[in-house]
Amino acid sequence: MNKDLLLLKLALRDARRPGAVLASLLLVGLPALLGLIHVQMRRFTHTAPEVGYDLLAGLLVFGFSLVILAVVHGTSIVSQEMEQKTIVFLLTRPVPRYRVLLARFLAAAFVVTCTVCLSTVLLALLVFGPDGLSRPQVQRDLTVLPLGALAYTSLFALLSTFLQRPLIYGLGFAFGWESWVPFMPGSFRHLSVMTYVRALAAHQPPEDLPNRMTALLNLLNPTQIAPGAARLVLFAIIGVCLGLALWIFSHREYVPADAAE
């Protein structure tokens, strides 16, 4: 147990590297900043449409921040050690390999979860005021985001165990696959992780939202998927991806990036 706690502390320390911290700060502040701008525009001009919490949370926190943070932290679980040439020292610790990877995965998922939840809290407080955290949709989002963070982080952790440059593939998946597959008609959207996350956290458009924005939110929310089925799929993604990542990391030989080239 002491070794596991030490591994977790070391992984959390590695997660505080400048690039990751900067990305987290930007993604925490972006939805809140747009929420503040919206509130001020309505207060002083009374002409801006009611964008509301649901649109900002649905498009920015779930559709952007959650995925990008999981890419940054999930793909670095192994690749960071490869690039810094510390993978050999990591694997020579007197601890089974799967426990090393599991500690790093939990640290990455914890950072992603805390960041997106903090972003949601700030957005809710700015849009709704002091009682923002008591709103049902905010409380629902704060329970769904950890599950989404675990699903995406496990997927990108898997990529990190067998790809040399997982960040590139992860960004391609985030900006490519996850950006357009959820909008596809029929059952094709079921191939996207975000489809199941949105099924648990459907964001309803405000009443005075323009028709185009209303259509966008309705398109993002796959109401035909039952919440129980969505949870089951997300837990399956976590179990399969994390299980494969632990197996690959336990059996594959890793060498520093320069040595591999």
Backbone as CSV, one residue per row, in Angstrom:
resi,resn,N_x,N_y,N_z,CA_x,CA_y,CA_z,C_x,C_y,C_z
1,MET,0.827,-1.209,0.000,0.000,0.000,0.000,0.860,1.257,0.000
2,ASN,1.954,1.248,0.787,2.840,2.411,0.834,3.487,2.654,-0.524
3,LYS,3.864,1.564,-1.208,4.465,1.720,-2.531,3.457,2.295,-3.522
4,ASP,2.220,1.836,-3.431,1.190,2.352,-4.336,0.946,3.843,-4.096
5,LEU,0.926,4.246,-2.845,0.736,5.671,-2.540,1.921,6.489,-3.047
6,LEU,3.106,5.934,-2.925,4.282,6.640,-3.426,4.228,6.780,-4.934
7,LEU,3.819,5.710,-5.621,3.689,5.777,-7.077,2.651,6.812,-7.484
8,LEU,1.545,6.867,-6.743,0.500,7.831,-7.055,0.989,9.264,-6.838
9,LYS,1.733,9.492,-5.757,2.277,10.832,-5.501,3.263,11.248,-6.587
10,LEU,4.109,10.304,-7.016,5.059,10.610,-8.082,4.336,10.915,-9.389
11,ALA,3.267,10.162,-9.671,2.508,10.404,-10.894,1.810,11.759,-10.860
12,LEU,1.265,12.129,-9.704,0.634,13.442,-9.571,1.664,14.557,-9.718
13,ARG,2.862,14.321,-9.228,3.917,15.326,-9.389,4.275,15.487,-10.857
14,ASP,4.358,14.377,-11.583,4.666,14.454,-13.012,3.559,15.158,-13.783
15,ALA,2.317,15.042,-13.296,1.192,15.687,-13.981,1.230,17.198,-13.864
16,ARG,2.095,17.705,-12.979,2.187,19.161,-12.798,3.244,19.785,-13.693
17,ARG,3.588,19.122,-14.789,4.566,19.705,-15.707,3.969,20.964,-16.333
18,PRO,4.815,21.946,-16.691,4.306,23.265,-17.123,3.294,23.207,-18.261
19,GLY,3.550,22.384,-19.281,2.638,22.343,-20.413,1.254,21.867,-20.026
20,ALA,1.195,20.824,-19.207,-0.103,20.285,-18.787,-0.835,21.263,-17.883
21,VAL,-0.099,21.932,-17.001,-0.714,22.914,-16.104,-1.286,24.081,-16.901
22,LEU,-0.544,24.544,-17.895,-1.024,25.653,-18.719,-2.283,25.266,-19.478
23,ALA,-2.299,24.054,-20.044,-3.499,23.593,-20.761,-4.689,23.500,-19.816
24,SER,-4.461,23.024,-18.601,-5.554,22.906,-17.636,-6.105,24.270,-17.261
25,LEU,-5.227,25.223,-17.031,-5.676,26.563,-16.657,-6.481,27.209,-17.780
26,LEU,-6.030,27.041,-19.004,-6.752,27.622,-20.139,-8.137,26.994,-20.295
27,LEU,-8.198,25.688,-20.121,-9.468,25.002,-20.307,-10.414,25.205,-19.133
28,VAL,-9.875,25.513,-17.969,-10.732,25.893,-16.841,-11.334,27.266,-17.076
29,GLY,-10.522,28.193,-17.573,-10.963,29.580,-17.695,-11.793,29.890,-18.917
30,LEU,-11.637,29.118,-20.010,-12.325,29.470,-21.255,-13.848,29.452,-21.125
31,PRO,-14.481,28.383,-20.647,-15.947,28.425,-20.504,-16.405,29.510,-19.542
32,ALA,-15.668,29.688,-18.441,-16.052,30.715,-17.477,-15.952,32.110,-18.086
33,LEU,-14.911,32.346,-18.885,-14.751,33.649,-19.529,-15.897,33.930,-20.494
34,LEU,-16.248,32.947,-21.300,-17.363,33.143,-22.230,-18.681,33.307,-21.478
35,GLY,-18.837,32.582,-20.377,-20.028,32.764,-19.563,-20.119,34.164,-18.976
36,LEU,-18.986,34.699,-18.528,-18.952,36.050,-17.978,-19.272,37.083,-19.053
37,ILE,-18.717,36.910,-20.245,-18.997,37.831,-21.347,-20.484,37.822,-21.679
38,HIS,-21.057,36.627,-21.721,-22.478,36.512,-22.033,-23.340,37.223,-20.984
39,VAL,-23.019,37.000,-19.713,-23.801,37.620,-18.642,-23.713,39.136,-18.719
40,GLN,-22.517,39.643,-18.962,-22.345,41.095,-19.039,-23.073,41.685,-20.248
41,MET,-23.055,40.972,-21.367,-23.761,41.462,-22.553,-25.262,41.542,-22.295
42,ARG,-25.812,40.555,-21.638,-27.251,40.594,-21.349,-27.584,41.667,-20.320
43,ARG,-26.662,41.906,-19.415,-26.929,42.878,-18.360,-26.940,44.299,-18.899
44,PHE,-26.030,44.594,-19.820,-25.884,45.987,-20.263,-26.570,46.286,-21.591
45,THR,-26.805,45.275,-22.429,-27.419,45.550,-23.732,-28.819,44.974,-23.857
46,HIS,-29.104,43.888,-23.154,-30.395,43.209,-23.238,-30.732,42.779,-24.666
47,THR,-29.677,42.570,-25.475,-29.919,42.157,-26.865,-29.301,40.808,-27.189
48,ALA,-28.356,40.347,-26.369,-27.705,39.069,-26.668,-28.669,37.922,-26.424
49,PRO,-28.641,36.899,-27.260,-29.525,35.750,-27.036,-29.114,35.003,-25.779
50,GLU,-30.054,34.304,-25.213,-29.796,33.527,-24.002,-29.011,32.266,-24.373
51,VAL,-27.695,32.366,-24.319,-26.855,31.213,-24.630,-26.995,30.186,-23.528
52,GLY,-26.850,30.630,-22.292,-27.126,29.770,-21.163,-26.029,28.788,-20.823
53,TYR,-26.191,28.214,-19.642,-25.237,27.232,-19.135,-25.182,25.995,-20.021
54,ASP,-26.330,25.517,-20.478,-26.371,24.259,-21.212,-25.552,24.304,-22.494
55,LEU,-25.638,25.409,-23.230,-24.894,25.493,-24.482,-23.393,25.547,-24.226
56,LEU,-22.975,26.374,-23.263,-21.548,26.503,-22.976,-20.972,25.217,-22.396
57,ALA,-21.726,24.584,-21.498,-21.244,23.331,-20.913,-21.223,22.216,-21.953
58,GLY,-22.271,22.144,-22.775,-22.346,21.073,-23.768,-21.269,21.171,-24.821
59,LEU,-21.028,22.383,-25.315,-20.051,22.552,-26.391,-18.621,22.644,-25.884
60,LEU,-18.391,23.347,-24.781,-17.031,23.611,-24.344,-16.519,22.608,-23.315
61,VAL,-17.258,22.426,-22.227,-16.756,21.547,-21.166,-16.765,20.094,-21.630
62,PHE,-17.912,19.628,-22.137,-18.003,18.231,-22.569,-17.363,18.020,-23.942
63,GLY,-17.697,18.866,-24.891,-17.245,18.643,-26.256,-15.808,19.014,-26.531
64,PHE,-15.180,19.816,-25.664,-13.806,20.269,-25.935,-12.869,19.990,-24.767
65,SER,-13.126,20.597,-23.622,-12.190,20.505,-22.498,-11.983,19.073,-22.038
66,LEU,-13.063,18.314,-21.876,-12.963,16.942,-21.382,-12.072,16.094,-22.282
67,VAL,-12.291,16.174,-23.587,-11.548,15.332,-24.519,-10.091,15.766,-24.617
68,ILE,-9.853,17.082,-24.733,-8.492,17.572,-24.895,-7.658,17.288,-23.656
69,LEU,-8.216,17.492,-22.485,-7.467,17.203,-21.255,-7.144,15.715,-21.156
70,ALA,-8.081,14.855,-21.531,-7.816,13.427,-21.507,-6.717,13.052,-22.497
71,VAL,-6.698,13.710,-23.649,-5.624,13.466,-24.619,-4.275,13.853,-24.025
72,VAL,-4.189,15.055,-23.468,-2.915,15.567,-22.954,-2.387,14.681,-21.827
73,HIS,-3.237,14.357,-20.869,-2.775,13.605,-19.703,-2.741,12.105,-19.965
74,GLY,-3.697,11.583,-20.737,-3.733,10.146,-20.976,-2.600,9.661,-21.852
75,THR,-2.303,10.376,-22.932,-1.244,9.926,-23.840,0.150,10.101,-23.248
76,SER,0.284,10.913,-22.214,1.606,11.130,-21.614,1.951,10.103,-20.541
77,ILE,1.040,9.203,-20.239,1.271,8.249,-19.159,2.535,7.433,-19.395
78,VAL,2.753,6.995,-20.639,3.966,6.253,-20.980,4.896,7.092,-21.841
79,SER,4.345,7.827,-22.800,5.184,8.557,-23.755,6.066,9.598,-23.078
80,GLN,5.586,10.202,-22.000,6.398,11.187,-21.292,7.675,10.557,-20.752
81,GLU,7.562,9.355,-20.216,8.742,8.657,-19.703,9.684,8.275,-20.838
82,MET,9.114,7.930,-21.993,9.946,7.599,-23.149,10.731,8.816,-23.621
83,GLU,10.062,9.953,-23.714,10.725,11.160,-24.200,11.769,11.680,-23.220
84,GLN,11.510,11.552,-21.938,12.452,12.025,-20.929,13.522,10.995,-20.597
85,LYS,13.459,9.834,-21.281,14.448,8.760,-21.100,14.456,8.209,-19.677
86,THR,13.299,8.267,-19.007,13.212,7.748,-17.642,12.407,6.452,-17.577
87,ILE,12.037,5.896,-18.746,11.222,4.694,-18.758,11.953,3.514,-18.131
88,VAL,13.274,3.450,-18.340,14.052,2.338,-17.784,14.022,2.381,-16.266
89,PHE,14.198,3.565,-15.689,14.183,3.691,-14.230,12.783,3.405,-13.679
90,LEU,11.758,3.780,-14.432,10.397,3.531,-13.982,10.112,2.032,-13.899
91,LEU,10.615,1.278,-14.886,10.323,-0.151,-14.956,11.217,-0.994,-14.058
92,THR,12.283,-0.416,-13.544,13.158,-1.174,-12.647,12.751,-1.030,-11.189
93,ARG,11.655,-0.329,-10.919,11.172,-0.243,-9.539,10.707,-1.634,-9.084
94,PRO,10.888,-1.944,-7.806,10.483,-3.266,-7.290,8.970,-3.372,-7.099
95,VAL,8.239,-3.028,-8.160,6.775,-3.040,-8.135,6.310,-3.632,-9.457
96,PRO,5.273,-4.464,-9.451,4.746,-4.986,-10.721,4.388,-3.862,-11.677
97,ARG,4.624,-4.110,-12.938,4.409,-3.066,-13.943,2.965,-2.559,-13.954
98,TYR,2.015,-3.450,-13.802,0.623,-3.030,-13.895,0.264,-2.028,-12.800
99,ARG,0.916,-2.147,-11.640,0.647,-1.208,-10.560,1.252,0.164,-10.867
100,VAL,2.371,0.169,-11.569,2.974,1.432,-11.988,2.048,2.167,-12.948
101,LEU,1.553,1.431,-13.961,0.665,2.063,-14.940,-0.656,2.466,-14.304
102,LEU,-1.182,1.637,-13.419,-2.452,1.946,-12.780,-2.358,3.227,-11.958
103,ALA,-1.247,3.414,-11.249,-1.063,4.634,-10.463,-1.010,5.857,-11.363
104,ARG,-0.320,5.727,-12.489,-0.219,6.862,-13.408,-1.566,7.148,-14.079
105,PHE,-2.322,6.101,-14.356,-3.651,6.289,-14.929,-4.570,7.000,-13.940
106,LEU,-4.572,6.573,-12.698,-5.440,7.191,-11.696,-5.073,8.662,-11.488
107,ALA,-3.779,8.967,-11.514,-3.351,10.357,-11.365,-3.839,11.201,-12.539
108,ALA,-3.711,10.668,-13.762,-4.158,11.408,-14.946,-5.667,11.612,-14.914
109,ALA,-6.420,10.562,-14.596,-7.880,10.680,-14.537,-8.312,11.650,-13.447
110,PHE,-7.593,11.666,-12.329,-7.909,12.586,-11.235,-7.714,14.034,-11.672
111,VAL,-6.624,14.305,-12.363,-6.354,15.669,-12.820,-7.407,16.110,-13.837
112,VAL,-7.750,15.236,-14.777,-8.767,15.570,-15.779,-10.107,15.837,-15.112
113,THR,-10.484,14.974,-14.183,-11.766,15.133,-13.498,-11.826,16.437,-12.716
114,CYS,-10.787,16.730,-11.952,-10.773,17.959,-11.154,-10.840,19.193,-12.037
115,THR,-10.142,19.156,-13.169,-10.106,20.325,-14.048,-11.468,20.600,-14.664
116,VAL,-12.108,19.569,-15.233,-13.394,19.804,-15.889,-14.487,20.110,-14.868
117,CYS,-14.402,19.523,-13.684,-15.406,19.832,-12.649,-15.234,21.270,-12.153
118,LEU,-13.991,21.708,-11.985,-13.754,23.090,-11.586,-14.250,24.053,-12.654
119,SER,-14.019,23.707,-13.920,-14.517,24.543,-15.013,-16.038,24.629,-14.989
120,THR,-16.706,23.514,-14.706,-18.164,23.486,-14.629,-18.677,24.326,-13.466
121,VAL,-18.012,24.220,-12.325,-18.416,24.998,-11.145,-18.301,26.498,-11.420
122,LEU,-17.186,26.920,-12.000,-17.002,28.342,-12.299,-18.041,28.831,-13.303
123,LEU,-18.294,28.034,-14.318,-19.291,28.415,-15.323,-20.671,28.548,-14.688
124,ALA,-21.044,27.604,-13.837,-22.365,27.649,-13.200,-22.505,28.861,-12.292
125,LEU,-21.459,29.175,-11.545,-21.526,30.327,-10.641,-21.638,31.637,-11.409
126,LEU,-20.964,31.719,-12.550,-21.007,32.956,-13.323,-22.340,33.119,-14.049
127,VAL,-22.910,32.016,-14.538,-24.154,32.107,-15.301,-25.364,32.192,-14.384
128,PHE,-25.401,31.370,-13.329,-26.566,31.298,-12.465,-26.457,32.136,-11.206
129,GLY,-25.244,32.494,-10.828,-25.063,33.224,-9.581,-24.734,32.300,-8.423
130,PRO,-24.869,32.782,-7.182,-24.473,32.002,-5.995,-25.181,30.663,-5.862
131,ASP,-26.406,30.528,-6.403,-27.132,29.271,-6.278,-26.886,28.331,-7.450
132,GLY,-25.827,28.601,-8.223,-25.567,27.810,-9.422,-25.348,26.338,-9.147
133,LEU,-24.667,26.021,-8.045,-24.346,24.623,-7.754,-25.568,23.813,-7.340
134,SER,-26.658,24.476,-7.023,-27.871,23.753,-6.629,-28.754,23.407,-7.821
135,ARG,-28.391,23.893,-9.009,-29.191,23.596,-10.197,-29.075,22.119,-10.566
136,PRO,-30.184,21.483,-10.948,-30.146,20.041,-11.268,-29.172,19.695,-12.386
137,GLN,-29.118,20.525,-13.451,-28.242,20.187,-14.560,-26.770,20.284,-14.180
138,VAL,-26.445,21.179,-13.255,-25.053,21.300,-12.810,-24.665,20.088,-11.969
139,GLN,-25.530,19.700,-11.045,-25.253,18.528,-10.221,-25.150,17.265,-11.073
140,ARG,-25.985,17.166,-12.095,-25.915,16.018,-13.004,-24.591,15.996,-13.744
141,ASP,-24.168,17.155,-14.266,-22.906,17.220,-14.999,-21.724,16.835,-14.111
142,LEU,-21.756,17.250,-12.862,-20.644,16.948,-11.948,-20.566,15.461,-11.610
143,THR,-21.640,14.727,-11.822,-21.596,13.279,-11.616,-21.231,12.528,-12.892
144,VAL,-21.517,13.105,-14.053,-21.217,12.450,-15.326,-19.770,12.690,-15.753
145,LEU,-19.231,13.871,-15.476,-17.879,14.201,-15.923,-16.814,13.225,-15.430
146,PRO,-16.828,12.776,-14.161,-15.817,11.788,-13.751,-15.864,10.499,-14.564
147,LEU,-17.059,10.035,-14.911,-17.174,8.834,-15.723,-16.627,9.071,-17.123
148,GLY,-16.936,10.238,-17.694,-16.378,10.572,-18.997,-14.872,10.697,-18.960
149,ALA,-14.333,11.277,-17.879,-12.880,11.412,-17.747,-12.214,10.047,-17.665
150,LEU,-12.799,9.119,-16.929,-12.241,7.768,-16.834,-12.274,7.064,-18.187
151,ALA,-13.369,7.221,-18.930,-13.495,6.551,-20.228,-12.458,7.076,-21.212
152,TYR,-12.367,8.389,-21.352,-11.415,8.955,-22.310,-9.972,8.732,-21.875
153,THR,-9.676,8.878,-20.600,-8.300,8.695,-20.139,-7.851,7.257,-20.324
154,SER,-8.739,6.292,-20.091,-8.370,4.893,-20.310,-8.099,4.623,-21.787
155,LEU,-8.879,5.240,-22.668,-8.669,5.059,-24.105,-7.314,5.607,-24.531
156,PHE,-6.986,6.819,-24.084,-5.718,7.420,-24.489,-4.530,6.804,-23.744
157,ALA,-4.773,6.262,-22.563,-3.717,5.514,-21.879,-3.358,4.264,-22.678
158,LEU,-4.360,3.614,-23.254,-4.106,2.457,-24.106,-3.249,2.843,-25.304
159,LEU,-3.572,3.956,-25.953,-2.759,4.413,-27.084,-1.324,4.664,-26.655
160,SER,-1.157,5.164,-25.436,0.177,5.500,-24.951,1.053,4.269,-24.753
161,THR,0.457,3.106,-24.600,1.248,1.910,-24.322,1.842,1.261,-25.569
162,PHE,1.294,1.565,-26.753,1.820,0.875,-27.940,2.116,1.793,-29.124
163,LEU,1.868,3.097,-29.008,2.195,4.032,-30.078,3.374,4.905,-29.675
164,GLN,4.224,5.227,-30.634,5.393,6.050,-30.325,5.021,7.514,-30.125
165,ARG,4.076,8.005,-30.866,3.633,9.401,-30.733,2.122,9.434,-30.503
166,PRO,1.686,8.988,-29.353,0.238,8.885,-29.107,-0.471,10.225,-29.071
167,LEU,0.245,11.310,-28.740,-0.407,12.613,-28.678,-0.950,13.017,-30.045
168,ILE,-0.206,12.737,-31.100,-0.652,13.086,-32.452,-1.918,12.312,-32.809
169,TYR,-1.908,11.017,-32.527,-3.087,10.198,-32.817,-4.259,10.603,-31.926
170,GLY,-3.963,10.936,-30.685,-5.025,11.352,-29.773,-5.687,12.638,-30.219
171,LEU,-4.881,13.608,-30.646,-5.450,14.859,-31.137,-6.250,14.637,-32.419
172,GLY,-5.742,13.752,-33.272,-6.493,13.431,-34.481,-7.830,12.793,-34.159
173,PHE,-7.842,11.926,-33.161,-9.090,11.296,-32.732,-10.045,12.332,-32.148
174,ALA,-9.505,13.254,-31.334,-10.348,14.255,-30.679,-10.945,15.237,-31.678
175,PHE,-10.091,15.792,-32.549,-10.563,16.814,-33.486,-11.187,16.221,-34.743
176,GLY,-10.910,14.943,-35.005,-11.478,14.296,-36.166,-12.677,13.444,-35.814
177,TRP,-12.402,12.260,-35.322,-13.459,11.280,-35.055,-14.529,11.795,-34.100
178,GLU,-14.103,12.282,-32.938,-15.073,12.712,-31.927,-15.749,14.030,-32.279
179,SER,-15.269,14.713,-33.301,-15.877,15.986,-33.695,-17.014,15.806,-34.693
180,TRP,-16.963,14.715,-35.479,-18.018,14.585,-36.503,-18.845,13.321,-36.393
181,VAL,-18.306,12.264,-35.798,-19.075,11.028,-35.680,-20.347,11.213,-34.837
182,PRO,-20.310,11.968,-33.688,-21.559,12.142,-32.921,-22.674,12.832,-33.697
183,PHE,-22.326,13.532,-34.787,-23.337,14.216,-35.588,-23.908,13.335,-36.697
184,MET,-23.336,12.150,-36.883,-23.779,11.300,-37.973,-25.166,10.732,-37.682
185,PRO,-25.978,10.568,-38.698,-27.328,10.018,-38.493,-27.295,8.512,-38.264
186,GLY,-28.375,8.020,-37.747,-28.506,6.578,-37.573,-27.630,6.040,-36.454
187,SER,-27.217,4.789,-36.606,-26.457,4.111,-35.555,-24.965,4.361,-35.639
188,PHE,-24.478,5.080,-36.647,-23.046,5.310,-36.792,-22.495,6.118,-35.623
189,ARG,-23.321,6.983,-35.045,-22.869,7.798,-33.921,-22.580,6.959,-32.686
190,HIS,-23.042,5.725,-32.662,-22.790,4.856,-31.512,-21.325,4.458,-31.409
191,LEU,-20.537,4.752,-32.434,-19.113,4.451,-32.411,-18.309,5.533,-31.723
192,SER,-18.951,6.566,-31.228,-18.277,7.665,-30.537,-18.471,7.554,-29.030
193,VAL,-17.398,7.769,-28.279,-17.490,7.771,-26.818,-18.376,8.917,-26.350
194,MET,-18.267,10.072,-27.001,-19.016,11.250,-26.587,-20.516,11.035,-26.700
195,THR,-20.949,10.185,-27.609,-22.374,9.901,-27.741,-22.949,9.380,-26.433
196,TYR,-22.226,8.500,-25.771,-22.716,7.908,-24.524,-22.565,8.865,-23.351
197,VAL,-21.539,9.706,-23.390,-21.390,10.721,-22.346,-22.540,11.716,-22.431
198,ARG,-22.871,12.152,-23.642,-23.968,13.114,-23.819,-25.321,12.488,-23.509
199,ALA,-25.441,11.175,-23.684,-26.706,10.522,-23.348,-26.998,10.617,-21.856
200,LEU,-25.953,10.719,-21.049,-26.119,10.866,-19.597,-26.237,12.322,-19.178
201,ALA,-25.787,13.235,-20.014,-25.799,14.661,-19.665,-26.320,15.466,-20.844
202,ALA,-27.559,15.249,-21.187,-28.166,15.985,-22.296,-28.422,17.422,-21.869
203,HIS,-27.948,18.373,-22.654,-28.100,19.787,-22.333,-29.210,20.383,-23.179
204,GLN,-30.265,20.805,-22.520,-31.425,21.336,-23.207,-31.225,22.797,-23.581
205,PRO,-31.657,23.201,-24.770,-31.500,24.593,-25.192,-32.444,25.515,-24.435
206,PRO,-31.990,26.733,-24.090,-32.888,27.712,-23.464,-34.029,28.082,-24.404
207,GLU,-35.084,28.647,-23.829,-36.292,28.937,-24.608,-36.067,30.002,-25.672
208,ASP,-35.243,31.025,-25.362,-35.074,32.116,-26.331,-33.815,31.959,-27.169
209,LEU,-33.322,30.734,-27.294,-32.141,30.489,-28.117,-32.538,30.505,-29.592
210,PRO,-31.697,31.063,-30.461,-32.006,31.049,-31.891,-32.179,29.626,-32.408
211,ASN,-32.952,29.489,-33.487,-33.288,28.169,-34.002,-32.055,27.351,-34.383
212,ARG,-31.045,28.002,-34.947,-29.850,27.260,-35.354,-29.132,26.663,-34.153
213,MET,-29.004,27.433,-33.072,-28.340,26.924,-31.872,-29.179,25.834,-31.207
214,THR,-30.500,25.999,-31.237,-31.370,24.967,-30.688,-31.200,23.658,-31.447
215,ALA,-31.141,23.750,-32.769,-30.942,22.553,-33.580,-29.595,21.904,-33.285
216,LEU,-28.571,22.729,-33.034,-27.250,22.190,-32.721,-27.268,21.405,-31.417
217,LEU,-27.879,21.981,-30.383,-27.950,21.272,-29.104,-28.768,19.995,-29.219
218,ASN,-29.862,20.052,-29.939,-30.685,18.852,-30.114,-29.928,17.771,-30.868
219,LEU,-29.081,18.180,-31.814,-28.278,17.222,-32.566,-27.217,16.586,-31.688
220,LEU,-26.707,17.344,-30.725,-25.658,16.829,-29.846,-26.189,15.829,-28.826
221,ASN,-27.465,15.859,-28.547,-28.010,15.052,-27.460,-28.735,13.822,-27.996
222,PRO,-28.092,12.641,-27.931,-28.714,11.420,-28.440,-29.731,10.847,-27.452
223,THR,-30.922,11.391,-27.448,-31.915,11.003,-26.457,-32.429,9.577,-26.665
224,GLN,-32.109,8.950,-27.811,-32.621,7.609,-28.051,-31.828,6.552,-27.287
225,ILE,-30.713,6.918,-26.656,-29.907,5.970,-25.890,-30.324,6.062,-24.423
226,ALA,-30.700,4.945,-23.840,-31.114,4.921,-22.436,-29.919,5.162,-21.528
227,PRO,-30.107,5.898,-20.427,-28.984,6.165,-19.508,-28.307,4.895,-19.003
228,GLY,-29.096,3.859,-18.697,-28.493,2.614,-18.225,-27.587,1.988,-19.261
229,ALA,-28.017,1.985,-20.521,-27.196,1.434,-21.591,-25.938,2.277,-21.796
230,ALA,-26.076,3.609,-21.692,-24.917,4.486,-21.854,-23.873,4.225,-20.766
231,ARG,-24.318,4.079,-19.524,-23.382,3.786,-18.430,-22.689,2.446,-18.655
232,LEU,-23.450,1.463,-19.097,-22.877,0.142,-19.330,-21.786,0.195,-20.389
233,VAL,-22.031,0.931,-21.466,-21.035,1.052,-22.529,-19.789,1.776,-22.020
234,LEU,-19.963,2.843,-21.261,-18.815,3.593,-20.750,-17.994,2.740,-19.792
235,PHE,-18.649,1.992,-18.921,-17.905,1.111,-18.020,-17.180,0.021,-18.808
236,ALA,-17.796,-0.454,-19.891,-17.135,-1.454,-20.728,-15.898,-0.866,-21.400
237,ILE,-16.000,0.379,-21.879,-14.850,1.042,-22.491,-13.717,1.174,-21.481
238,ILE,-14.049,1.588,-20.270,-13.030,1.729,-19.226,-12.367,0.385,-18.937
239,GLY,-13.185,-0.649,-18.754,-12.634,-1.953,-18.411,-11.766,-2.539,-19.512
240,VAL,-12.243,-2.476,-20.754,-11.499,-3.065,-21.866,-10.211,-2.286,-22.133
241,CYS,-10.313,-0.965,-22.244,-9.130,-0.160,-22.565,-8.086,-0.210,-21.455
242,LEU,-8.532,-0.081,-20.213,-7.583,-0.124,-19.109,-6.981,-1.517,-18.965
243,GLY,-7.799,-2.555,-19.132,-7.274,-3.913,-19.051,-6.229,-4.190,-20.118
244,LEU,-6.498,-3.777,-21.361,-5.523,-3.960,-22.430,-4.258,-3.150,-22.174
245,ALA,-4.426,-1.929,-21.678,-3.259,-1.089,-21.387,-2.379,-1.734,-20.325
246,LEU,-2.982,-2.268,-19.266,-2.212,-2.916,-18.207,-1.501,-4.160,-18.738
247,TRP,-2.167,-4.919,-19.597,-1.553,-6.134,-20.149,-0.388,-5.777,-21.070
248,ILE,-0.599,-4.828,-21.961,0.468,-4.447,-22.891,1.672,-3.889,-22.131
249,PHE,1.420,-3.026,-21.168,2.516,-2.420,-20.410,3.281,-3.471,-19.611
250,SER,2.611,-4.513,-19.182,3.263,-5.557,-18.388,4.121,-6.482,-19.233
251,HIS,3.854,-6.578,-20.548,4.548,-7.544,-21.386,5.457,-6.917,-22.436
252,ARG,5.245,-5.662,-22.766,6.026,-5.055,-23.835,7.355,-4.525,-23.302
253,GLU,8.373,-4.563,-24.164,9.667,-3.988,-23.824,9.701,-2.531,-24.283
254,TYR,10.121,-1.665,-23.389,10.183,-0.229,-23.689,11.612,0.257,-23.584
255,VAL,11.985,1.104,-24.536,13.302,1.732,-24.516,13.116,3.219,-24.730
256,PRO,14.035,4.065,-24.248,13.906,5.512,-24.470,13.791,5.871,-25.930
257,ALA,13.223,7.024,-26.205,12.937,7.436,-27.582,14.181,7.432,-28.451
258,ASP,15.299,7.982,-27.977,16.512,8.051,-28.780,17.033,6.655,-29.102
259,ALA,16.947,5.752,-28.123,17.434,4.395,-28.358,16.572,3.664,-29.365
260,ALA,15.247,3.962,-29.325,14.352,3.298,-30.269,14.618,3.743,-31.698
261,GLU,15.035,4.979,-31.873,15.321,5.495,-33.217,16.661,5.006,-33.727
